[in-house]
């Protein structure tokens, strides 16, 4: 699992072309909500090692987050074959993340 938010953003077409299960997490390292959600995110991902997890720094002028209509952080977008299957905004606990991961990870 990636531990920091990448300031380099892929373009949306690259995200849409990804094969397999992927989660794109939008947030910022200084965001208190993002920091508070990390233990639940880490716990949920521990049971899904085959899921690609991209942590992307979001903010004003950041096009990738806007293309996914991100409004609050952290927002986790769950993709299968580049298509959005589920979304979790400001997760309250590990269960809602696990449910969304189960929707994209058939190997679990």
N, C-alpha and C positions, 0 to 999 in steps of 0.2 A: 504494500500500500504506500502510495506516495505520501510524504508527510508535510509538504509545503505547497502553497498555491503557486502555480507557474504563471509568471507574468507574460510569457510568450503564448499567444493564442493560436490554435490551429484555425483554419478557415472552416466555415460551416460545411462546405462540400466534402472536406476530409472527414469530418465527424459523421456525416451522412453515409459515407462509403465504408465505415468500419464494419468488419465482419465480427460476429460473435457478440457475447454479452459485454456491455460497457456501461459504466456509470460516469457521467460528467457532473462533478460537484463544483458549483459556483459559490465563491465567497471571497474573503480577504483575511489575511493573517492577523490583522488587528481587530477583527470583528468578534465581539464577545459571544454572540450567538454561535458563530462558527467554532470558536474555541470550546465552548460548552458542549457542542454536539460531537466533538471528536471521539470521546470514549465510546459512545453508542455506535458511531460509524465504524470504528476499529473492531468492536466486538462483532458486529454484523458481518463485516467483510472477512473475518477470520474463518468463517465456515464456507467461504466462496472464493478460494484462491485463484480460480480460473477466470474471474470477472475482472476485466480491465477497469481501472479506476483513475480517471483524469481529474485532477484538482486544478481549476482554472480561476485565476484572480479576476474578479469582476469589478465594475465601477463605471462611472461616467465615461462615455466615449468608447466603451468596450463592446464591440459589435457582436461577438459570439453570444454573450449573455442576452443582448437585446433580441437576437434571432430566436432564442428560446423563450422569450418573454419573461425573463427572470426579474422579479420585483423585490424579493426578500432573500437574505442569506441566512444560513446556507440553503441552497436549492440543489437537490440531487435529481438528475434526470437519468432514468433507467432506459437504456436502448438495447434493442436486439436487432442485429443486422442494420444498424443505423436508424431504426425507427423507434420513436418514443413509445414505451409500453407503460411506464409508470413515472410518477414524480412525487417527491417528498420535500416539503418546504418546512424548514425549521423543525427537524424531527424532535419529538418529545421523548422518544425512547427507542430502544433497539428493535422492538417488535415491528413497527411500521417499516423500518428499513429492511428487515428480514423478509417481510411479505413482498416488498417490491423486488428484492433480489431473487426470491423464489420465482417470480414471474418471468425473469430473464435467464436464469441459470438452471438448465435442465440437468446438470451434472451433480447438483446438490442432493 
